Amino acid sequence: MSPGEDNITRISIEPEKQSLLEHHAEKHFTAGEIVRDIIIGVSDGLTVPFALAAGLSGANASSSIILTAGIAEVAAGAISMGLGGYLAAKSEADHYAREVKREQEEIKTIPETEAAEVAEMLSDYGVEPREYSPVVNALRKNPQAWVDFMMRLVST
């Protein structure tokens, strides 16, 4: 390998298949978590202020107290939801980083077990040993691709 050349294994695809891939751009909806967070946030963000306003109205509080309490609750809720979302995302990122490190270590220390794990996963999809053996061997030659494969397909 020459200096400056990266360690990525290139896969050659037949020209006619490459042409098909170039003209076929799939668009998958990938914002499921964002939509979920928005729905939960709006639901929580509207429920609590309305409940607070209803409770204060039932207690015969003045309109200015109800309005002030509602605004204070919206601000407190926004801070709470923001911090909760940040901490959840941070802990998820930390967990992912730990899992990547664990996979890297396992590939170095127990490669046979990791190769067997890949083989088992592929056989669960109905891939025969004669078919998955070249895949497992190719992954063993490229540790970064092997880690990526494990993180995307085995760890999910």
ZAGU-614583 format. One record per atom (N, C-alpha, C): atom name; residue number from 1; x, y, z; residue in three letters. Coordinates in nm, 2 decimals. Layout:
% residues N
 name resi      u      v      w resn
   CA  NUM      X      Y      Z  Ala
...
***
This chain:
% residues 156
 name resi      u      v      w resn
    N    1   0.09  -0.12   0.00  Met
   CA    1   0.00   0.00   0.00  Met
    C    1   0.09   0.12   0.00  Met
    N    2   0.06   0.22  -0.09  Ser
   CA    2   0.14   0.34  -0.10  Ser
    C    2   0.10   0.44   0.01  Ser
    N    3   0.19   0.53   0.04  Pro
   CA    3   0.16   0.63   0.14  Pro
    C    3   0.04   0.72   0.09  Pro
    N    4  -0.05   0.75   0.19  Gly
   CA    4  -0.16   0.83   0.15  Gly
    C    4  -0.28   0.75   0.11  Gly
    N    5  -0.26   0.62   0.07  Glu
   CA    5  -0.37   0.54   0.03  Glu
    C    5  -0.44   0.48   0.15  Glu
    N    6  -0.57   0.49   0.15  Asp
   CA    6  -0.64   0.44   0.27  Asp
    C    6  -0.66   0.29   0.27  Asp
    N    7  -0.70   0.24   0.39  Asn
   CA    7  -0.70   0.09   0.41  Asn
    C    7  -0.85   0.04   0.38  Asn
    N    8  -0.92   0.10   0.29  Ile
   CA    8  -1.05   0.06   0.26  Ile
    C    8  -1.05  -0.04   0.14  Ile
    N    9  -1.11  -0.15   0.16  Thr
   CA    9  -1.12  -0.25   0.05  Thr
    C    9  -1.23  -0.21  -0.04  Thr
    N   10  -1.20  -0.19  -0.17  Arg
   CA   10  -1.29  -0.15  -0.27  Arg
    C   10  -1.36  -0.28  -0.33  Arg
    N   11  -1.49  -0.27  -0.35  Ile
   CA   11  -1.56  -0.38  -0.41  Ile
    C   11  -1.59  -0.35  -0.56  Ile
    N   12  -1.55  -0.43  -0.65  Ser
   CA   12  -1.58  -0.41  -0.79  Ser
    C   12  -1.72  -0.47  -0.82  Ser
    N   13  -1.80  -0.39  -0.89  Ile
   CA   13  -1.94  -0.43  -0.93  Ile
    C   13  -1.94  -0.43  -1.08  Ile
    N   14  -2.01  -0.53  -1.13  Glu
   CA   14  -2.02  -0.54  -1.28  Glu
    C   14  -2.08  -0.41  -1.33  Glu
    N   15  -2.03  -0.37  -1.45  Pro
   CA   15  -2.07  -0.23  -1.50  Pro
    C   15  -2.22  -0.22  -1.52  Pro
    N   16  -2.29  -0.32  -1.56  Glu
   CA   16  -2.43  -0.31  -1.58  Glu
    C   16  -2.51  -0.29  -1.44  Glu
    N   17  -2.46  -0.36  -1.34  Lys
   CA   17  -2.51  -0.34  -1.21  Lys
    C   17  -2.48  -0.21  -1.15  Lys
    N   18  -2.36  -0.16  -1.17  Gln
   CA   18  -2.32  -0.03  -1.13  Gln
    C   18  -2.41   0.08  -1.19  Gln
    N   19  -2.44   0.06  -1.32  Ser
   CA   19  -2.53   0.16  -1.39  Ser
    C   19  -2.67   0.16  -1.32  Ser
    N   20  -2.72   0.04  -1.29  Leu
   CA   20  -2.85   0.03  -1.22  Leu
    C   20  -2.84   0.10  -1.09  Leu
    N   21  -2.74   0.08  -1.01  Leu
   CA   21  -2.73   0.14  -0.88  Leu
    C   21  -2.72   0.29  -0.89  Leu
    N   22  -2.65   0.34  -1.00  Glu
   CA   22  -2.64   0.49  -1.01  Glu
    C   22  -2.77   0.56  -1.04  Glu
    N   23  -2.86   0.48  -1.11  His
   CA   23  -2.99   0.54  -1.15  His
    C   23  -3.10   0.51  -1.05  His
    N   24  -3.07   0.43  -0.95  His
   CA   24  -3.17   0.39  -0.85  His
    C   24  -3.13   0.45  -0.71  His
    N   25  -3.18   0.56  -0.68  Ala
   CA   25  -3.15   0.62  -0.55  Ala
    C   25  -3.27   0.60  -0.46  Ala
    N   26  -3.25   0.52  -0.36  Glu
   CA   26  -3.36   0.49  -0.26  Glu
    C   26  -3.37   0.60  -0.16  Glu
    N   27  -3.49   0.64  -0.13  Lys
   CA   27  -3.51   0.74  -0.03  Lys
    C   27  -3.58   0.67   0.09  Lys
    N   28  -3.52   0.64   0.20  His
   CA   28  -3.58   0.58   0.31  His
    C   28  -3.61   0.69   0.42  His
    N   29  -3.72   0.68   0.48  Phe
   CA   29  -3.75   0.77   0.59  Phe
    C   29  -3.66   0.74   0.71  Phe
    N   30  -3.58   0.83   0.75  Thr
   CA   30  -3.48   0.80   0.86  Thr
    C   30  -3.50   0.89   0.98  Thr
    N   31  -3.61   0.96   0.99  Ala
   CA   31  -3.63   1.06   1.10  Ala
    C   31  -3.73   1.00   1.20  Ala
    N   32  -3.74   0.87   1.21  Gly
   CA   32  -3.83   0.81   1.31  Gly
    C   32  -3.81   0.86   1.45  Gly
    N   33  -3.69   0.86   1.49  Glu
   CA   33  -3.66   0.91   1.63  Glu
    C   33  -3.70   1.05   1.65  Glu
    N   34  -3.67   1.13   1.55  Ile
   CA   34  -3.71   1.28   1.56  Ile
    C   34  -3.86   1.30   1.57  Ile
    N   35  -3.93   1.22   1.49  Val
   CA   35  -4.08   1.23   1.49  Val
    C   35  -4.13   1.19   1.63  Val
    N   36  -4.08   1.08   1.68  Arg
   CA   36  -4.11   1.02   1.81  Arg
    C   36  -4.09   1.13   1.92  Arg
    N   37  -3.97   1.19   1.91  Asp
   CA   37  -3.94   1.29   2.01  Asp
    C   37  -4.03   1.41   2.01  Asp
    N   38  -4.06   1.45   1.89  Ile
   CA   38  -4.15   1.57   1.87  Ile
    C   38  -4.29   1.53   1.92  Ile
    N   39  -4.34   1.42   1.89  Ile
   CA   39  -4.48   1.38   1.94  Ile
    C   39  -4.48   1.37   2.09  Ile
    N   40  -4.38   1.31   2.15  Ile
   CA   40  -4.38   1.29   2.29  Ile
    C   40  -4.36   1.43   2.36  Ile
    N   41  -4.27   1.52   2.30  Gly
   CA   41  -4.25   1.65   2.35  Gly
    C   41  -4.38   1.74   2.35  Gly
    N   42  -4.44   1.73   2.23  Val
   CA   42  -4.57   1.81   2.22  Val
    C   42  -4.67   1.76   2.32  Val
    N   43  -4.69   1.63   2.32  Ser
   CA   43  -4.79   1.57   2.41  Ser
    C   43  -4.76   1.61   2.56  Ser
    N   44  -4.64   1.59   2.60  Asp
   CA   44  -4.60   1.63   2.74  Asp
    C   44  -4.61   1.78   2.76  Asp
    N   45  -4.56   1.85   2.66  Gly
   CA   45  -4.56   2.00   2.67  Gly
    C   45  -4.69   2.06   2.67  Gly
    N   46  -4.79   2.00   2.62  Leu
   CA   46  -4.93   2.05   2.62  Leu
    C   46  -5.01   2.00   2.74  Leu
    N   47  -4.99   1.88   2.78  Thr
   CA   47  -5.07   1.82   2.89  Thr
    C   47  -5.05   1.89   3.02  Thr
    N   48  -4.92   1.91   3.06  Val
   CA   48  -4.89   1.96   3.19  Val
    C   48  -4.94   2.11   3.21  Val
    N   49  -4.92   2.20   3.11  Pro
   CA   49  -4.97   2.33   3.13  Pro
    C   49  -5.12   2.34   3.14  Pro
    N   50  -5.19   2.26   3.05  Phe
   CA   50  -5.33   2.26   3.06  Phe
    C   50  -5.38   2.20   3.19  Phe
    N   51  -5.32   2.10   3.24  Ala
   CA   51  -5.36   2.04   3.37  Ala
    C   51  -5.33   2.15   3.48  Ala
    N   52  -5.22   2.22   3.48  Leu
   CA   52  -5.19   2.32   3.58  Leu
    C   52  -5.30   2.43   3.57  Leu
    N   53  -5.33   2.48   3.45  Ala
   CA   53  -5.43   2.58   3.43  Ala
    C   53  -5.56   2.54   3.48  Ala
    N   54  -5.60   2.42   3.45  Ala
   CA   54  -5.73   2.37   3.50  Ala
    C   54  -5.73   2.36   3.65  Ala
    N   55  -5.63   2.31   3.71  Gly
   CA   55  -5.62   2.30   3.85  Gly
    C   55  -5.63   2.44   3.92  Gly
    N   56  -5.55   2.53   3.87  Leu
   CA   56  -5.56   2.67   3.92  Leu
    C   56  -5.69   2.74   3.90  Leu
    N   57  -5.76   2.71   3.78  Ser
   CA   57  -5.89   2.76   3.76  Ser
    C   57  -5.99   2.71   3.86  Ser
    N   58  -5.98   2.58   3.89  Gly
   CA   58  -6.07   2.52   3.99  Gly
    C   58  -6.04   2.58   4.13  Gly
    N   59  -5.93   2.63   4.15  Ala
   CA   59  -5.90   2.69   4.29  Ala
    C   59  -5.94   2.83   4.29  Ala
    N   60  -6.00   2.88   4.19  Asn
   CA   60  -6.04   3.02   4.18  Asn
    C   60  -5.93   3.12   4.19  Asn
    N   61  -5.82   3.08   4.12  Ala
   CA   61  -5.70   3.18   4.12  Ala
    C   61  -5.73   3.28   4.01  Ala
    N   62  -5.66   3.39   4.03  Ser
   CA   62  -5.68   3.50   3.93  Ser
    C   62  -5.62   3.47   3.80  Ser
    N   63  -5.66   3.53   3.69  Ser
   CA   63  -5.61   3.50   3.56  Ser
    C   63  -5.46   3.53   3.55  Ser
    N   64  -5.41   3.63   3.61  Ser
   CA   64  -5.27   3.66   3.61  Ser
    C   64  -5.19   3.55   3.67  Ser
    N   65  -5.24   3.50   3.78  Ile
   CA   65  -5.16   3.39   3.85  Ile
    C   65  -5.16   3.26   3.76  Ile
    N   66  -5.28   3.23   3.69  Ile
   CA   66  -5.29   3.12   3.60  Ile
    C   66  -5.19   3.14   3.49  Ile
    N   67  -5.19   3.25   3.43  Leu
   CA   67  -5.10   3.28   3.31  Leu
    C   67  -4.96   3.27   3.35  Leu
    N   68  -4.92   3.33   3.47  Thr
   CA   68  -4.78   3.33   3.52  Thr
    C   68  -4.74   3.19   3.54  Thr
    N   69  -4.82   3.11   3.61  Ala
   CA   69  -4.79   2.97   3.64  Ala
    C   69  -4.78   2.89   3.51  Ala
    N   70  -4.86   2.92   3.42  Gly
   CA   70  -4.85   2.84   3.29  Gly
    C   70  -4.72   2.87   3.22  Gly
    N   71  -4.69   3.00   3.21  Ile
   CA   71  -4.56   3.04   3.15  Ile
    C   71  -4.44   2.98   3.22  Ile
    N   72  -4.44   2.98   3.35  Ala
   CA   72  -4.33   2.93   3.43  Ala
    C   72  -4.32   2.78   3.41  Ala
    N   73  -4.44   2.71   3.40  Glu
   CA   73  -4.44   2.56   3.37  Glu
    C   73  -4.38   2.53   3.24  Glu
    N   74  -4.42   2.61   3.13  Val
   CA   74  -4.37   2.59   3.00  Val
    C   74  -4.22   2.60   3.00  Val
    N   75  -4.17   2.71   3.06  Ala
   CA   75  -4.02   2.73   3.07  Ala
    C   75  -3.95   2.61   3.14  Ala
    N   76  -4.01   2.57   3.25  Ala
   CA   76  -3.95   2.46   3.33  Ala
    C   76  -3.95   2.33   3.25  Ala
    N   77  -4.07   2.31   3.19  Gly
   CA   77  -4.08   2.19   3.11  Gly
    C   77  -3.99   2.18   2.99  Gly
    N   78  -3.97   2.30   2.93  Ala
   CA   78  -3.87   2.31   2.81  Ala
    C   78  -3.73   2.28   2.86  Ala
    N   79  -3.69   2.33   2.97  Ile
   CA   79  -3.56   2.31   3.03  Ile
    C   79  -3.55   2.16   3.06  Ile
    N   80  -3.65   2.10   3.13  Ser
   CA   80  -3.64   1.96   3.17  Ser
    C   80  -3.64   1.87   3.04  Ser
    N   81  -3.72   1.90   2.95  Met
   CA   81  -3.72   1.81   2.83  Met
    C   81  -3.59   1.83   2.75  Met
    N   82  -3.53   1.95   2.74  Gly
   CA   82  -3.41   1.97   2.68  Gly
    C   82  -3.29   1.89   2.74  Gly
    N   83  -3.29   1.90   2.88  Leu
   CA   83  -3.18   1.83   2.95  Leu
    C   83  -3.20   1.68   2.94  Leu
    N   84  -3.32   1.64   2.95  Gly
   CA   84  -3.35   1.49   2.93  Gly
    C   84  -3.31   1.44   2.80  Gly
    N   85  -3.34   1.52   2.69  Gly
   CA   85  -3.30   1.47   2.56  Gly
    C   85  -3.15   1.47   2.54  Gly
    N   86  -3.09   1.58   2.60  Tyr
   CA   86  -2.94   1.58   2.59  Tyr
    C   86  -2.88   1.46   2.66  Tyr
    N   87  -2.92   1.44   2.78  Leu
   CA   87  -2.86   1.33   2.86  Leu
    C   87  -2.89   1.19   2.79  Leu
    N   88  -3.01   1.18   2.74  Ala
   CA   88  -3.04   1.05   2.67  Ala
    C   88  -2.95   1.03   2.54  Ala
    N   89  -2.93   1.14   2.46  Ala
   CA   89  -2.84   1.13   2.35  Ala
    C   89  -2.70   1.11   2.39  Ala
    N   90  -2.65   1.17   2.49  Lys
   CA   90  -2.52   1.16   2.54  Lys
    C   90  -2.49   1.02   2.58  Lys
    N   91  -2.58   0.96   2.66  Ser
   CA   91  -2.56   0.83   2.71  Ser
    C   91  -2.57   0.72   2.60  Ser
    N   92  -2.65   0.75   2.50  Glu
   CA   92  -2.66   0.66   2.38  Glu
    C   92  -2.53   0.66   2.30  Glu
    N   93  -2.47   0.78   2.29  Ala
   CA   93  -2.35   0.80   2.22  Ala
    C   93  -2.23   0.73   2.29  Ala
    N   94  -2.23   0.75   2.43  Asp
   CA   94  -2.13   0.68   2.51  Asp
    C   94  -2.14   0.53   2.50  Asp
    N   95  -2.27   0.48   2.51  His
   CA   95  -2.29   0.34   2.50  His
    C   95  -2.24   0.28   2.36  His
    N   96  -2.27   0.36   2.25  Tyr
   CA   96  -2.22   0.31   2.12  Tyr
    C   96  -2.07   0.31   2.12  Tyr
    N   97  -2.01   0.41   2.17  Ala
   CA   97  -1.86   0.42   2.17  Ala
    C   97  -1.80   0.30   2.25  Ala
    N   98  -1.86   0.27   2.36  Arg
   CA   98  -1.81   0.15   2.44  Arg
    C   98  -1.83   0.02   2.36  Arg
    N   99  -1.94   0.01   2.29  Glu
   CA   99  -1.97  -0.11   2.21  Glu
    C   99  -1.87  -0.12   2.10  Glu
    N  100  -1.83  -0.01   2.03  Val
   CA  100  -1.73  -0.01   1.92  Val
    C  100  -1.60  -0.06   1.98  Val
    N  101  -1.56   0.00   2.10  Lys
   CA  101  -1.43  -0.04   2.16  Lys
    C  101  -1.43  -0.19   2.20  Lys
    N  102  -1.55  -0.24   2.25  Arg
   CA  102  -1.56  -0.38   2.29  Arg
    C  102  -1.54  -0.47   2.16  Arg
    N  103  -1.61  -0.43   2.05  Glu
   CA  103  -1.60  -0.51   1.93  Glu
    C  103  -1.46  -0.51   1.88  Glu
    N  104  -1.39  -0.39   1.88  Gln
   CA  104  -1.25  -0.39   1.83  Gln
    C  104  -1.16  -0.48   1.92  Gln
    N  105  -1.18  -0.48   2.05  Glu
   CA  105  -1.10  -0.56   2.14  Glu
    C  105  -1.13  -0.71   2.11  Glu
    N  106  -1.26  -0.75   2.09  Glu
   CA  106  -1.29  -0.89   2.07  Glu
    C  106  -1.24  -0.93   1.93  Glu
    N  107  -1.24  -0.85   1.83  Ile
   CA  107  -1.18  -0.89   1.70  Ile
    C  107  -1.03  -0.91   1.72  Ile
    N  108  -0.96  -0.84   1.80  Lys
   CA  108  -0.82  -0.86   1.82  Lys
    C  108  -0.79  -0.98   1.91  Lys
    N  109  -0.87  -1.00   2.02  Thr
   CA  109  -0.84  -1.10   2.12  Thr
    C  109  -0.91  -1.24   2.09  Thr
    N  110  -1.03  -1.24   2.04  Ile
   CA  110  -1.10  -1.36   2.01  Ile
    C  110  -1.16  -1.36   1.87  Ile
    N  111  -1.07  -1.36   1.77  Pro
   CA  111  -1.12  -1.35   1.63  Pro
    C  111  -1.20  -1.47   1.59  Pro
    N  112  -1.17  -1.59   1.64  Glu
   CA  112  -1.24  -1.71   1.60  Glu
    C  112  -1.39  -1.70   1.65  Glu
    N  113  -1.40  -1.65   1.77  Thr
   CA  113  -1.54  -1.64   1.83  Thr
    C  113  -1.62  -1.53   1.75  Thr
    N  114  -1.55  -1.43   1.72  Glu
   CA  114  -1.62  -1.32   1.64  Glu
    C  114  -1.66  -1.37   1.50  Glu
    N  115  -1.57  -1.44   1.44  Ala
   CA  115  -1.60  -1.50   1.30  Ala
    C  115  -1.71  -1.59   1.31  Ala
    N  116  -1.72  -1.67   1.42  Ala
   CA  116  -1.83  -1.77   1.44  Ala
    C  116  -1.96  -1.69   1.46  Ala
    N  117  -1.95  -1.58   1.52  Glu
   CA  117  -2.07  -1.49   1.55  Glu
    C  117  -2.12  -1.44   1.41  Glu
    N  118  -2.03  -1.39   1.32  Val
   CA  118  -2.07  -1.35   1.19  Val
    C  118  -2.14  -1.46   1.11  Val
    N  119  -2.07  -1.58   1.12  Ala
   CA  119  -2.12  -1.69   1.05  Ala
    C  119  -2.26  -1.73   1.09  Ala
    N  120  -2.28  -1.73   1.22  Glu
   CA  120  -2.41  -1.77   1.28  Glu
    C  120  -2.52  -1.67   1.24  Glu
    N  121  -2.48  -1.54   1.24  Met
   CA  121  -2.58  -1.44   1.20  Met
    C  121  -2.62  -1.45   1.05  Met
    N  122  -2.52  -1.48   0.97  Leu
   CA  122  -2.55  -1.50   0.82  Leu
    C  122  -2.63  -1.63   0.80  Leu
    N  123  -2.60  -1.73   0.88  Ser
   CA  123  -2.67  -1.86   0.86  Ser
    C  123  -2.82  -1.84   0.91  Ser
    N  124  -2.84  -1.75   1.00  Asp
   CA  124  -2.98  -1.72   1.05  Asp
    C  124  -3.06  -1.66   0.93  Asp
    N  125  -2.99  -1.60   0.83  Tyr
   CA  125  -3.06  -1.54   0.72  Tyr
    C  125  -3.07  -1.64   0.60  Tyr
    N  126  -3.03  -1.77   0.63  Gly
   CA  126  -3.03  -1.87   0.53  Gly
    C  126  -2.91  -1.88   0.44  Gly
    N  127  -2.81  -1.81   0.47  Val
   CA  127  -2.69  -1.82   0.39  Val
    C  127  -2.61  -1.94   0.43  Val
    N  128  -2.57  -2.02   0.33  Glu
   CA  128  -2.50  -2.15   0.35  Glu
    C  128  -2.35  -2.12   0.38  Glu
    N  129  -2.29  -2.22   0.45  Pro
   CA  129  -2.15  -2.20   0.49  Pro
    C  129  -2.06  -2.18   0.37  Pro
    N  130  -2.08  -2.24   0.26  Arg
   CA  130  -2.00  -2.22   0.14  Arg
    C  130  -2.02  -2.08   0.09  Arg
    N  131  -2.13  -2.01   0.12  Glu
   CA  131  -2.16  -1.88   0.07  Glu
    C  131  -2.10  -1.77   0.17  Glu
    N  132  -2.12  -1.80   0.30  Tyr
   CA  132  -2.07  -1.70   0.40  Tyr
    C  132  -1.92  -1.71   0.43  Tyr
    N  133  -1.86  -1.82   0.41  Ser
   CA  133  -1.72  -1.83   0.44  Ser
    C  133  -1.63  -1.72   0.37  Ser
    N  134  -1.65  -1.69   0.24  Pro
   CA  134  -1.57  -1.59   0.18  Pro
    C  134  -1.60  -1.45   0.24  Pro
    N  135  -1.73  -1.43   0.28  Val
   CA  135  -1.76  -1.30   0.35  Val
    C  135  -1.69  -1.29   0.48  Val
    N  136  -1.69  -1.39   0.56  Val
   CA  136  -1.63  -1.39   0.69  Val
    C  136  -1.48  -1.37   0.67  Val
    N  137  -1.42  -1.44   0.57  Asn
   CA  137  -1.27  -1.43   0.55  Asn
    C  137  -1.24  -1.28   0.50  Asn
    N  138  -1.32  -1.23   0.42  Ala
   CA  138  -1.30  -1.09   0.37  Ala
    C  138  -1.31  -0.99   0.49  Ala
    N  139  -1.40  -1.01   0.58  Leu
   CA  139  -1.41  -0.92   0.69  Leu
    C  139  -1.29  -0.94   0.78  Leu
    N  140  -1.24  -1.06   0.80  Arg
   CA  140  -1.12  -1.08   0.89  Arg
    C  140  -1.00  -1.00   0.83  Arg
    N  141  -1.00  -0.98   0.70  Lys
   CA  141  -0.88  -0.91   0.64  Lys
    C  141  -0.89  -0.76   0.66  Lys
    N  142  -1.01  -0.71   0.70  Asn
   CA  142  -1.03  -0.56   0.71  Asn
    C  142  -1.10  -0.54   0.84  Asn
    N  143  -1.02  -0.52   0.95  Pro
   CA  143  -1.08  -0.51   1.09  Pro
    C  143  -1.18  -0.39   1.10  Pro
    N  144  -1.15  -0.28   1.03  Gln
   CA  144  -1.25  -0.17   1.05  Gln
    C  144  -1.38  -0.20   0.99  Gln
    N  145  -1.38  -0.27   0.87  Ala
   CA  145  -1.50  -0.31   0.81  Ala
    C  145  -1.57  -0.41   0.89  Ala
    N  146  -1.50  -0.50   0.96  Trp
   CA  146  -1.55  -0.60   1.05  Trp
    C  146  -1.62  -0.54   1.16  Trp
    N  147  -1.56  -0.44   1.22  Val
   CA  147  -1.62  -0.37   1.34  Val
    C  147  -1.75  -0.30   1.29  Val
    N  148  -1.74  -0.23   1.17  Asp
   CA  148  -1.86  -0.17   1.12  Asp
    C  148  -1.98  -0.27   1.09  Asp
    N  149  -1.94  -0.38   1.04  Phe
   CA  149  -2.04  -0.49   1.01  Phe
    C  149  -2.10  -0.53   1.14  Phe
    N  150  -2.02  -0.56   1.24  Met
   CA  150  -2.07  -0.60   1.37  Met
    C  150  -2.16  -0.50   1.44  Met
    N  151  -2.13  -0.37   1.43  Met
   CA  151  -2.21  -0.27   1.49  Met
    C  151  -2.34  -0.25   1.42  Met
    N  152  -2.34  -0.26   1.29  Arg
   CA  152  -2.46  -0.24   1.21  Arg
    C  152  -2.56  -0.36   1.21  Arg
    N  153  -2.50  -0.48   1.20  Leu
   CA  153  -2.59  -0.59   1.18  Leu
    C  153  -2.60  -0.69   1.30  Leu
    N  154  -2.50  -0.70   1.37  Val
   CA  154  -2.50  -0.79   1.48  Val
    C  154  -2.55  -0.73   1.61  Val
    N  155  -2.51  -0.60   1.64  Ser
   CA  155  -2.54  -0.54   1.76  Ser
    C  155  -2.68  -0.48   1.76  Ser
    N  156  -2.75  -0.48   1.65  Thr
   CA  156  -2.88  -0.42   1.65  Thr
    C  156  -2.99  -0.51   1.70  Thr
***
